[in-house]
Amino acid sequence: MPKIRQVLFYKHYFEVFYLAQNKKIQDKIIWTIKVIESHSQIAEKYLKHVTGTKGIYELRIQYGSEIFRIFCFFDEGKLIILINGFQKKSQKTPKKEIDKAIAIKQAYESEN
């Protein structure tokens, strides 16, 4: 499928998270990224706005009973910048993870 949007990684945040995962989780992450790159409408099952934030979204990855979130944001509408990720162990997304994503997004915006 042709790419509708491009996914980029900002600094090392996503890469550190990605490399810490096993091969099956890595494959599921790549599959989810490809869905986001190639579909104009993306179901909330895969990409959802983080409530209470300005422009932070989460890639939602589930493999078996394991749940992962990777924060990202849009730049110029079609570019998605992947930032930090974590394994979700509770119903509510930890505030410290959201705060980290906000700080990384602000750093990106101040550089560009």
C-alpha positions as CSV (number, residue, x, y, z in Angstrom):
1,M,0.0,0.0,0.0
2,P,1.2,3.5,-0.7
3,K,2.2,5.7,2.3
4,I,-0.3,8.4,3.3
5,R,1.9,9.7,6.1
6,Q,5.4,9.3,7.2
7,V,6.4,8.0,10.6
8,L,9.7,9.3,12.1
9,F,11.5,8.8,15.3
10,Y,12.6,11.7,17.5
11,K,16.0,11.2,19.0
12,H,16.6,7.9,20.7
13,Y,13.4,7.6,22.9
14,F,11.4,5.2,20.7
15,E,14.5,3.2,19.6
16,V,15.5,2.4,23.2
17,F,11.9,1.2,24.0
18,Y,11.7,-0.8,20.7
19,L,15.0,-2.6,21.1
20,A,14.1,-3.7,24.6
21,Q,11.1,-5.7,23.3
22,N,11.2,-9.3,22.1
23,K,10.9,-10.1,18.4
24,K,7.1,-10.8,18.4
25,I,6.4,-7.4,20.1
26,Q,8.7,-5.6,17.7
27,D,6.9,-7.2,14.7
28,K,3.5,-6.1,16.1
29,I,4.9,-2.6,16.6
30,I,6.1,-2.5,13.0
31,W,2.8,-3.9,11.7
32,T,0.9,-1.1,13.6
33,I,3.2,1.6,12.2
34,K,2.5,0.3,8.7
35,V,-1.3,0.5,9.3
36,I,-0.8,4.2,10.5
37,E,1.3,5.0,7.5
38,S,-1.0,3.5,4.9
39,H,-4.6,4.2,6.0
40,S,-6.3,7.6,5.9
41,Q,-8.7,6.7,8.7
42,I,-7.2,5.0,11.7
43,A,-9.3,3.2,14.3
44,E,-8.9,4.2,17.9
45,K,-7.9,0.6,18.5
46,Y,-4.5,1.6,17.0
47,L,-4.2,5.4,17.5
48,K,-6.0,7.5,20.1
49,H,-5.6,11.1,21.4
50,V,-4.4,11.2,25.0
51,T,-7.1,13.0,27.0
52,G,-6.0,16.2,28.6
53,T,-3.1,16.8,26.3
54,K,-2.5,19.1,23.4
55,G,-1.7,17.0,20.4
56,I,-0.3,13.9,22.1
57,Y,-1.5,10.5,20.7
58,E,-0.8,7.0,21.6
59,L,-0.1,4.0,19.4
60,R,-2.0,1.2,21.0
61,I,-0.3,-2.2,20.7
62,Q,-1.6,-5.4,22.2
63,Y,0.1,-8.8,21.9
64,G,-1.7,-11.5,23.8
65,S,-2.3,-10.1,27.3
66,E,0.5,-7.6,27.0
67,I,-0.4,-4.0,26.3
68,F,2.0,-1.3,25.1
69,R,1.7,2.4,24.4
70,I,3.9,4.5,22.2
71,F,3.4,8.3,22.4
72,C,3.5,10.3,19.2
73,F,2.3,13.6,17.7
74,F,1.7,15.0,14.2
75,D,3.9,17.5,12.5
76,E,2.4,19.3,9.4
77,G,-0.5,16.9,9.5
78,K,1.0,13.9,7.7
79,L,4.2,13.3,9.7
80,I,4.0,11.3,12.9
81,I,6.8,11.6,15.3
82,L,7.2,8.6,17.6
83,I,8.5,9.4,21.1
84,N,8.6,7.4,24.3
85,G,6.9,4.1,24.8
86,F,6.1,1.8,27.8
87,Q,4.3,-1.4,28.8
88,K,0.9,-0.7,30.3
89,K,0.3,-2.5,33.5
90,S,-2.7,-0.6,34.9
91,Q,-6.0,0.7,33.5
92,K,-4.9,4.3,33.7
93,T,-1.9,5.6,31.8
94,P,0.7,6.8,34.3
95,K,0.9,10.6,34.6
96,K,4.7,10.4,34.6
97,E,4.7,8.8,31.1
98,I,2.3,11.5,29.8
99,D,4.4,14.2,31.3
100,K,7.5,12.7,29.7
101,A,5.8,12.7,26.3
102,I,4.7,16.3,26.7
103,A,8.3,17.3,27.6
104,I,9.7,15.5,24.6
105,K,7.2,17.1,22.2
106,Q,8.0,20.5,23.6
107,A,11.7,19.9,23.1
108,Y,11.0,18.8,19.5
109,E,8.9,22.0,18.9
110,S,11.6,24.2,20.3
111,E,14.2,22.7,17.9
112,N,12.0,23.0,14.8
